[in-house]
């Protein structure tokens, strides 16, 4: 696996076996990992339950005046308290103008009334990683622009989830989620992809993106995470981990079940 083999280790291997011929495996191992068995999916399901529980407890606490960094650290502690190996990735908490930004690193900005609060976290359980992302309004009824933006992202996320069927082209899932946001004029504010596979890594194949190749198989866990970030104002991101299932088995299995209703906390 040439993307993992270091120069130092390569040199050591050649020194003990100078006639050894090394060949690039490409992404062979990663492709074998795309489809999960039920034991692996069970680990993802437990991880999702832990993440849901940690997020639910945070929402019951007082949020105004606390920093993004403090909230992120508390979420990661709660994940471990509930049985996770640890966070699946650095927890993202964004408030006000930072909300809705994919991969936002928490700052010392404090939560204020009227803010959008976007949270994205994940749990690792027995080595398997899942994620969940939600957006809320703090302390007051949401403004009209917040409701409109939230409803659009929610509709996009639902369209992406409903497109998760075996045999669906990865790019078509992305298109399903992206279409409503594009038509509303938010194309330039969208992330580069709608979702991705999860497993032993938090970002695996398949990629749900406009130029993605390939089709979905059953028993493939993926995220569906459209979002819109408006510079200077903030935004919305809604993120779930699901498992692709055929219609005969009930369709996509939703692992992260925290409400997607726009709550005023």
Helices and strands as residue ranges (DSSP letters): H 7-16, H 28-32, H 38-59, H 68-81, E 86-87, E 92-95, G 96-98, E 116-121, E 123-125, E 128-129, E 132-137, H 144-162, H 170-183, G 187-189, E 193-197, E 204-209, E 221-224, E 227-230, E 234-237, E 240-243, G 247-249, E 253-254
